[in-house]
Amino acid sequence: PLFPHNICISKAKAKTNRDDMSKRQSAATTAMLLSSGIHTFAAANDEVNRVLQSDLACISGSFTLELSKQECNYDNFMAAFRVVFDDPFNISPGCKNTAEQDLAIHLGTDLEGLENGVIEACKSVTPHHYLNFEDIPNSDDPNFLQTFYNGGTDWNEHIETLRTPPSDGTNPAQVLKDEAYNVRSYFDGNTGLARNAHLELPDIANFDLDTCNLNAAMCCYVQDRQADDGNGNCDNGDNNDQYDTLCVDKDPGDNTDLCLVDWNRAPFSNGVGSDGFTIYTEDNDEGEGNIHCHGFAWPNDDAHMYSRYKGNNLFFVSMYDHMYKRGYVRNVPGAPMCGCVEHMPVVSRADCTQTDVIESFRFVRNTDSVGFEGEITFIDIDFNSCQGVDRNNNLENFYQRLVNEGMADSSQLQEIRDNYIVGDHQCDEYISSWFDERGYAAGFADPDWVYIFGRKDLETPGHDYSAKLFEDAFKARPNAIVRRICPGCIESHRDLFYRRITPLPEGFDLRQVLQSSFKRDNNVLLEDFYIFQTYEDALSNDPTKSFQFCNYDDESHNYGFPFECGVTERTYRQWNSWKRGTHDEATSVAFYLEKEMSFDVNKVPNTKIIGQGFYGSVLEVNNAYYVQGAGYSAYRWDRSDDLMFSNDVTITGDFTVIGKVSDVDPNGEVPRSSAGLMIRSGLDTSDVMAYVSLSPRYGVVFVVRYEEGEYTYASDYIDYEETEGVVVPEEKWLMLKRVGTIFSAFESDDGVNWIPVGEPRNLQNMSEVAMAGLMATSYSSYPTEAVIHHYEIHESNVVSSLNSSKVSIVADEGMNLVVTENELPEGRIEFVIELVNESTGARRMLKKSQTLI
């Protein structure tokens, strides 16, 4: 026959329709070539061979690829194919294809689409063994799984007992290990299917993937029903016979702070069609008690092993590790016990488990169609603590790793942080924001009165006035009235109005007097102030309607308003105290000022407590920012920040932050404190950051952290407490500048003439998208405070620009032109033109001129 080596393939296992079609194409091609002018058999043979090789695979018929205990990816798939391709007995004589070309033909693609074709082949595999969730409970109830994951069924509600039949008083009934025996057999019995078979999520509302947009799920447990397993506080006594007394309403090991339950998230679980909610304002014994939350997350790629084995992970976390092994059961009221995070309570954190899987794959070439039929022939699942970015066994940090590795979106992580796992010590902030967004006012609300500070049930976290803000706000009220609400006090003291008669002396801290130090110094009843029981009486300013008796805290025992003042006689236990705690009657109190439109105070959002979480807030009025913050951040040798940070913006590129800082620690209570401007790469305590701050003890200091988790470094500074004759700066203009990776700090007495603070620092590990804002720390658990005026962030390393077409200066590369406009007395404006070196921050003045407005 003509050109037999082109159409006869040796050792072919099966001749296909494609082979026959190729023969016909070969004959047609030969005829075409001869008729087109190629008149020699040799030349035509070469051309036919080229045409056929571009369409035919070197390996024909069916064959099998084995990927033994390795990941299904392009490299491993290609290596398995080469084992077949490199065997000369499998190759047609005269074949010129490369292994890549041949595999592309088998996958029905070309070289450009080869890698994607392999990926799609890997995605198409099916497990050899399936495990069905419905088989595990061994129950006839078709709704068992739905009820169990909502927090019901015998598995959740029973406790081992000697009192309930079928117990005979000696042999217990309702033993968890007996009731849920199938759980162990499915995990590590003869089958071990949960570790070597594929398990889909149960088909129930809790895990409906149409509502699980964040690809994360968790369980939150509130009860421990099993003793002697080293977890929780359920006990059975020394003789193993006291379940009925020592294991009633016992708690799991606590690992989180429960913030809030939104009942609208899971009507399928709570059975209530309501937008109601439950808040938990304290932690542990002061709040919800012990609660344990544990979850897992998976990538957006459905083919990733974390995604494919999320059902196995759910089985391990919910049924085996927590219920069967630890005895953790029951749900937070209003929420399911387990579900996608969109249905779960708002908590501060959750533990986390990941699935590490070893698999084997078999791919069979189907000669009747393009491609391979694949199956998973071996599965071995290890359930391990999640490996996060810098913390393990932490669901939020594991999700950060998914984002960093391109497996999840940053918007998904932000949604989790904002609404589901809000971070340590952030419950109060979340609850406050929840109320704000829905128009709720906590405790007491009167549109004519403005909250200034409170305690317990009447506290509005993040809204308490600092001493300086209270002083400024009080002076802005012509009536000089402060109102106290105390729901638990006796009727005569439930709603009181302190009206000042005399002006506040210089240095008199009225906030401290009202909160915890009700002394007689400049504060004598009927001389300096009145106490009224109604607002109308307070407006009348009639001394006959005021309290007539007062006793004072002259021995400094930290008794606050109104100590033992009364209508006509000494009245006990109606005082409040921020420093020593209060009697039950005055546990929850709050103070208010009359509403004043010219002094409108606004809470600045995105205020975070980084570190131990003592306190932090920023309130703004008329472009003045009153900051408060506590924590133990140190200038040097500090690996972990502990401070208040208010990230006003997230910004990319070069920018400058400016502010005038004053009134830092005005009462001298925490002299090592500082407040100022900060730029950081994230909200973790050890993130790369830079800040410049003013301290009443150390002056202006520039602090940086070059790498995540490393020590802080600071510019040189003076200890004013140990330096005689040096005046402590009461206020300073501060500037923090980013130019590429170079960060520099400046200080000024007038906001016009700037001098560098230390040397510029090269923070190469600062994220391209950085957070900029205000900071405060006290080197104490007691908060400091400060006021920051003229706070601005410029999306440029040029602070201000000159509106004049007559000025034209071209700077050398690496230099920036800075034009500053300053208002001077007597209607004059000063323009200062400087060149600033990008890398060193060095400045050279080119021109200074003045003109009349």
TAGI-V796717 format. One record per helix or strand of 2 or more residues. SS is the DSSP state (hx for helix, st for strand). FROM is the first residue (numbers start at 1). TO is the last residue. Records with the same first field share a line. If there is no record, write none. Layout:
# TAGI-V796717
SS=FROM-TO  FROM-TO
This chain:
# TAGI-V796717
hx=4-6  17-35  41-53  74-85  88-90  99-106  111-123  133-136  144-150  154-157  176-179  181-188  193-196  205-207  243-246  263-265  267-270  305-308  310-324  341-343  395-404  410-419  427-438  456-458  467-475  491-493  510-516  535-540  543-545  584-586  720-722
st=64-67  126-127  130-131  198-199  216-221  223-224  258-262  277-279  292-297  328-329  338-340  346-347  351-365  372-385  449-454  481-485  495-500  529-532  590-594  602-603  607-610  616-621  624-631  643-652  655-662  674-680  689-695  699-705  712-714  731-739  742-748  754-756  761-762  769-777  780-794  815-824  828-837  843-852
